[in-house]
């Protein structure tokens, strides 16, 4: 009986053709894996176990039936009633999975009238312990143990003493119930492990979705930081050409060259980002990401576009700065120069970088007020928000706002481990 198929499979199976429904509380106890309360189809192993239980009850009943003639004080009519009840009890075992409580109660009440139903009663108590909580087992089997001495007082065994018969019957009942409780606890453990596995799988899927979402957000920030710098150059120089149609040819040629170069770089950066989106897991982008060592190139590029930038880089060896910290500092400087070019064209921009291992890296960008009117340049308004997110993710902080004496100031601090 310990090899019975659990009545609460982890995966819902097909149902009986009649599709009968149980009360929700009973269905949850019998079949905790089924939210619809439908009974799963009995498997071949279940049929084999039920047949073995039936056969065992019949064998015990036949053995008990052989002792009935020895009970001289038992009327012939009671002998027949005893055998009929025993046969019905053995047949009723096929319902033990469906109605374990009812079957156990009926056999408890009929037990004093039939010794041939003893084997069926033991299997019914075992099924009760497997399929129902302990409170049912305690009440029904406790009543059975109390009734055992009364049964042998009314129908004493002619070959065995009263005490030995009572003790042997109680031990058999306790063994059947204990076995059933063990099987129930084993099944609950399996269901718990399966539930944990399902929860772990669900949590893993949620973590994967979260990681995917964070990756998309990171790519979106990268796209903004990379393309905003290039497209701002295009917008500024295209606006200069629009509002100064009579500019000297060399200035027009230089602006057109900047527009062409910026367009080329913007397309290249866009291809890289699309390549990252299309790349498989673990693949790297084609070009290395910029670090603090590329800050001089960024400043030179902005100067070539007409910006007035003063760079004070006090980090003697930018290559010693961690790649993640240097990349964040580069993006902050890139966004700051882009904002200065959009909102303060022609203004002088001061860029200062200093720091050392163990003390952190400090980056300051400060631009003076614009010398003239500021043309309307569209913007997303997300640049400073993105910079704050970048600095926070890197473990640093950033401050921005109006500078003393006019203009705008951005100060960022990033950790630089020793």
N, C-alpha and C positions, 0 to 999 in steps of 0.2 A: 504493500500500500504506500510505501514511501516513494515509489517511482511514479505516482500519479502525475498526470499532466496538470500544471497549474490552471485553475479556472479563470485566471485573470491574465491572459497573454498580453505582452507589451504591444503587439500590433493587432488591431481589430481584424477578426476573421469573418467569414461569411456567417449568416444567421440561418436559423431554422426556417423552413418554408412557411410555417404558421405565423412567424414574426410576432410572437406574443411579447408583451411588455411587462416588466416588473415595476413595482414602486421604486422611486428614485433611490431611497435610502437602501433598500434591499439590493438593488442593482449595483449601487456603489460598493456594497460589501462583497457581493458575489463576484462581480466583474469590474474591478476598479479601473480597468483600461478602457471601458466602454462608456462614452459620454451619452449615448442614446439609450442605454439600459437594455439593449438587445442581447440575448444569450448567444455566445459563440457556439459554433458547431462542434459537437463532440468528436474528437479525433480518434483515429484507430487505436492509439495507445490508451485513451480514456475507455474505449469499449473493452479492451483487453483487461484493464485494471478492474473495471466494474464487473466483468464476468468472473474474474478471480475472486473478488469479494463475495459475489453471489455463490460461487462454488464452495468457498470456505464456510460460509454460513450454512449451506445445505449439509456439508459434511459434519459440522458441529451439531446441527439439528438432528441428523440421523444418529449420531453417537448418543445424544441425549435421549432420543426416542427409544433406543434399545434398553434404557434403564427404567422406562415407564412401567413395564410389567412388574418390576421389583417393588414398586410402591403399592403395597397391598391395601392401604387405606384410601387409595385413589379410585373413585368410581369409574366404570368404563366410559361413561359419557364425558367425563373430564379428560380422559385419555384422548378421546377423539377431538375434543375442543382444543387440547394442548397441541396436537399435531396440525390441526387446521390453522391455528394461529401461527405456529412456526412456519408453515408453508407460505402463508400470506406475508409474514414478516420477511422471509427471504425474497419473495417477489417484490416487496416494497423497497428493497435496497436499490432498485434501479432509479428511484426518485430521490436518492440521498443527496445528490448534488443540487437538486432543485428546491427541496424542502427539508433541509437538515434539522431544523428546530422541530417542525411538526412530526417528522418521523421519530426523532428521539423521544419526544413527549408521549407519543402513542405507544412505543415499545416500552417505555417506563411504566405506563399504566397497565399494559397487558402482561408485563413480565411476571407478576405473581400467578398468572393463570397458565403460563406456558414456559416450560423449561426448554423446549425445542427452539424457542426464539432467542436463546441466550447468545448464540453466535451473531445473529443479525443485530442484536442490541449493542454488542461490543463494536461492530463496524459502524453502526449509527452514531455511537458516541465519538468514535474516531472522526467521522465526517463532520460532526458538530464542532469538534475542536479545530478542525481545519478551516471550515467555512464561516464560522461565527466568532464574535469576540468572546473573551474569557468569561464575561458575566453570564452568558447563556450556559456555558460549560459548567460554571460553578453551581448554578441553581439546579440544573437538570441532573448532572452527575452526582452532585451532593445529595439530592433526594434519592437517587438510585443506591448510593452507599448506605443511606439510612434504612432503605427498604430491604437490603440484603439479609440482615439478621431476621427480620420479620418473615421473609420468604422461607428461609430454612427452618424457622420455628413451625410454620404451617406445613411445609413439605420437607421433612428431614430426609437426608440421604441415608439409605440403609447401610451403606458400606463405609462412609466417611463420617467422622465425628463432626458435631455442630461447629466447633471453633475452627477446625481445619477447613471446612467447607466455606465458612464465612470469610476467612482470611484469604483463601485461594481465589474466591470470586472478586474480592476487593482488589487484590493484586492485579488480576487480569483487567479489571475496569481501569485502574490507575495507569496500567501500562498502555492500554489503548488510548486513553486521554492524553497521556504524556507524549506518546508518539504523534498524535494529531497536533498537539501544541508545537512540537518540534518542526513538523512539516509546515505549519502555518508561519512560524517565525522564519523558516528558511525561505519560503515564498515571499514574505514581506521584505526580507533582505535583498532578494533578487530584484523585486520591483523597485526598491529604493535605489539599488545600484543602476538599474536601467533609467530611472528618473534622473539620477545624477548625471548619467552619461548624456541624456537628452538635454538637460540644462547646460552641461558643459559645451555641448555642440552648439546650442543656441547662443550661449555667451561668446563662443568663438566666432560665430557668424556676425554677431553684433560688433565684436571688436574689429573684425575684418571690414565691416561696413564703415565703422568709425574711422579706421585707418585710411580707407579709401576716400572718405569725405575730407579728412585732414590733408590728404595728398592733393585733392582737387583744390582745396583752399590755398595750399602752399603754391601750387602751380598758378592759381589765379593771382596771388600776390606777386609771384615772379614775373608773370606776364605784364602786370601793371608797372612794376619797377623797370623792367627792361624796355618796354615799348614807349612808356611815357616820356622818357628822356629823348628818344629818337623823334617821336612825333611832335614834341614841343619844338625841337629845332626846325622841323618842317614848317610848323605853324608860324613861328616867329619870322623866319626868313621869307616865307611866302607872303606874310603880312607886310614885311618891309618892301618887297617888290610891288605889292599892290598899292601901298600908300606913297611910294617914291618912284613913280614911273620914269622920272627924268634923272635918275641916279647915274653916276658915271658907269661906263661899260665895265671897268674892272671890278667895281662893287657888285654889279649885276652878275658878272661871271663868277665872282667868289660866292655869292649867295646861291646861285644855281648849282655850283659845285657842292656846297654844303647840303643843299636839298637832295642832290643825287646821291651823295655819300650816305646821308642819314636814311634815305629811302632804302638803299642797298643794305645797310646795317639792320634796319628795322625788319626787312624781309628775312635776313639771315637769322635774326633772333627769333622771329616768328616760326621759321622752319625748325629751329632747335626745340622750341616749346612743343610744337606739334610732334616732333620726333620723340620727345619724352612721353607724351601722351600715348603714342603708338608703340613705344618700346615695351618689351616684356619685362617681367619682374626681374630685378637685379641688373638690368642693363643701364649703362651710363649714357649721358648726353654726349654728343659728338665733340663739343668744345668744352674745355675745363671752365668751371665757374670762376668768376673774378674774385680776387682776394685784395687785401690791403695793398699789395705790391702793384696792383693795376690802378691805384688812385692817381698816380702821376699821368698816366695815359688819359684817364677821364678828364683831368684838369686841362691837359693839353688840347684835347678834343673840344672842350668848352671854350677855351681861349681862341682856338681856330675859328669858332663860330661867332666870335666877336665879344665874348664875355670878358669882363675885367676881374680876374681872380688872383688873389694872393694866397699861396699855399705855404703853410708852416708845418712841415712834417718832422716832428722831433723823434720819431721812432727810427733808430739807426738801421735796423734790419727788419723790414716788414715781413720777411720770410719766416721769422720766428713766431709771428702771431698765428694762433690756431686758425685753420682754414675757415671754420664756421664763424668765428669772431670777425676775421678779416672780411668775409663775404658780407656779413651784416653791416659792418662799417662802410664798406663800399656802396651797398644799396642805400644806406642812409645819406651818404654824401651825394650819390646820384640823384636821389629824390630832392635833396635840398638845393642842388644846383638847378634842377629842373624847375622847382618852384620859384627860385630867384629869377630865372630867365623869363618865366611866364608873368610873374606879378611885379617884378622890379627890373625891367629891361634897362640896360645901361648902368645899373648900380654896381658899385664895387662889392665884391664878395670876399670875405676872409674865411679861409678854411684852416683850422688848427687841429693837429693830431698829436697826442702825447700819451705816454703810459709806459708801464713795464710789467713784467711777470709778477703776479701776486698783488699788484695794485690796480689792475684793470686798465682798459683803454678808453680814453676820453676823446670824443670828436665834437668839434664846435664849428658851426657854420653861421656866419653873421653877414647880412647884407645891409648896406646903407639905403636910405630912402631913394626911390627912383628919381632921376633928374628931370623927367618930363612926364607927359601923359602916358598912361598905361593902356595899351590896346586891349580890347576884350578878347581873351583867349579861353576857349572852353576847357573845362576840367571836370574830373569825376568827383572831386572833393573827398576822395578816399586815400590820398597819398599819406597824410600825416597819421591817419588811423592805421594804415598798413605799417608805417614805420614804428608806431607804438607797439603793434602786435609783434613785429619782428624783434624789437628790443626785448620785450617781455619773454618771448619764447627762448631767446638766447640767454636769459637770466639777468638782463640788464634793465636799464630805465632810460627814458628820454623826456626831455622838457623842451617846450617850444612856446614862443610868444613874442610880443613886441620887444625890440631891443632898446637899450638906453640911448637916447638921442635920436630915435627913429629907426625905421627898418625892421628887420625880423631876425630872430635868433633861434637856432636849434642846437641843443646840447644833449649828447648821448653818452652814456657810460656803459661799457660792456665788460664782463668779467674776462680776465686774462690769467688763467691758472699759472702758478709758479712751476 
